[in-house]
Amino acid sequence: MMHALNIFDGSRAIARLLILLHDKRGQGLPVTGTHRLMKERFSVARIASDSSLRSAIELGLVEQYKSGEYTLNILTARGDVVAVKVKELEKALTDDLSGS
């Protein structure tokens, strides 16, 4: 189990990637759209997005599907569960900070 946490911790933006894909409610995002939205919403550069995506795929949190000329990034069932937990953590941290 520790190996999975090492991979998760080693990715600068994996939590943000999971949140972004979760917000798409199963529709997925093309790779180019993922890069653009990671930059716009979270100020995450393409290199960090790519490494986080690779880590998410390795952990079984994201799958990629070819759809015509696009490659879509879609959360797996496991990825969806983890994304919900990450969003809960984000909310707990945000609520705690705003209450101080």
Backbone torsions as a table, in degrees:
resi	resn	phi	psi	omega
1	MET	NA	-36.4	-178.9
2	MET	-60.1	-33.7	179.7
3	HIS	-58.8	-42.9	179.6
4	ALA	-63.1	-40.6	178.1
5	LEU	-66.9	-35.2	176.4
6	ASN	-61.1	-43.5	178.8
7	ILE	-64.4	-45.6	-179.7
8	PHE	-61.7	-47.3	-179.1
9	ASP	-65.4	-32.4	-176.6
10	GLY	-75.6	-9.3	-179.1
11	SER	-98.4	119.1	-174.2
12	ARG	-59.6	-33.6	-169.8
13	ALA	-131.1	21.5	-176.0
14	ILE	-63.4	-38.1	179.5
15	ALA	-62.1	-42.7	179.3
16	ARG	-65.6	-39.5	177.7
17	LEU	-60.7	-44.0	179.9
18	LEU	-63.9	-41.7	177.4
19	ILE	-61.4	-45.8	-179.3
20	LEU	-59.6	-47.5	-179.3
21	LEU	-69.5	-34.8	177.9
22	HIS	-63.9	-38.6	179.5
23	ASP	-65.3	-17.7	178.3
24	LYS	-83.4	-2.4	174.0
25	ARG	48.6	50.9	174.0
26	GLY	83.4	-3.6	179.8
27	GLN	-76.0	-26.5	-176.6
28	GLY	77.5	173.1	179.4
29	LEU	-139.0	138.3	172.1
30	PRO	-63.9	155.4	-179.1
31	VAL	-54.8	-44.2	-178.5
32	THR	-64.9	-38.0	177.0
33	GLY	-67.1	-36.7	177.2
34	THR	-61.0	-48.0	179.6
35	HIS	-60.4	-44.8	-177.4
36	ARG	-63.6	-47.8	-177.7
37	LEU	-70.4	-34.0	176.1
38	MET	-62.8	-38.5	178.1
39	LYS	-69.2	-47.6	-176.8
40	GLU	-67.2	-47.4	-174.2
41	ARG	-81.7	-35.1	-171.0
42	PHE	-125.0	2.2	-177.4
43	SER	56.0	39.9	179.6
44	VAL	-101.8	125.0	-179.0
45	ALA	-71.4	162.4	-177.3
46	ARG	-57.9	-40.4	-179.0
47	ILE	-61.0	-44.4	178.8
48	ALA	-68.1	-37.8	176.8
49	SER	-61.8	-45.0	-179.3
50	ASP	-63.6	-44.5	-178.6
51	SER	-68.3	-36.0	177.5
52	SER	-67.3	-39.6	177.8
53	LEU	-63.1	-44.5	177.6
54	ARG	-59.5	-43.5	179.2
55	SER	-64.4	-42.6	179.7
56	ALA	-63.3	-38.1	177.3
57	ILE	-67.3	-44.2	179.7
58	GLU	-60.5	-36.5	180.0
59	LEU	-81.8	-3.9	-180.0
60	GLY	77.0	24.0	-179.2
61	LEU	-93.7	-24.5	-177.7
62	VAL	-134.7	141.9	172.0
63	GLU	-120.3	152.0	176.2
64	GLN	-113.4	138.0	178.7
65	TYR	-128.0	140.0	173.7
66	LYS	-83.6	129.1	177.0
67	SER	-134.0	95.8	-175.7
68	GLY	64.8	-123.5	-179.2
69	GLU	-90.2	-1.0	-177.3
70	TYR	-105.2	151.0	167.9
71	THR	-108.1	119.8	-177.7
72	LEU	-97.1	137.1	172.1
73	ASN	-97.8	124.2	-178.2
74	ILE	-134.3	137.6	175.9
75	LEU	-65.9	140.8	169.9
76	THR	-82.1	174.9	176.0
77	ALA	-58.6	-42.5	177.3
78	ARG	-63.1	-42.5	179.0
79	GLY	-61.7	-37.9	178.2
80	ASP	-63.8	-43.3	178.9
81	VAL	-62.5	-46.1	-179.7
82	VAL	-65.4	-40.4	179.1
83	ALA	-60.7	-40.8	178.0
84	VAL	-61.7	-42.7	179.0
85	LYS	-65.0	-40.6	178.6
86	VAL	-63.3	-41.8	178.1
87	LYS	-64.9	-37.0	176.0
88	GLU	-64.0	-41.9	177.6
89	LEU	-63.0	-44.2	178.3
90	GLU	-59.8	-44.3	179.8
91	LYS	-63.7	-44.1	179.1
92	ALA	-61.2	-41.1	180.0
93	LEU	-69.6	-39.9	179.9
94	THR	-69.4	-44.2	177.9
95	ASP	-61.2	-41.3	-179.3
96	ASP	-65.0	-41.5	-179.5
97	LEU	-69.3	-38.5	-177.8
98	SER	-75.1	-20.7	179.8
99	GLY	-84.2	-11.1	-177.9
100	SER	-79.9	NA	NA
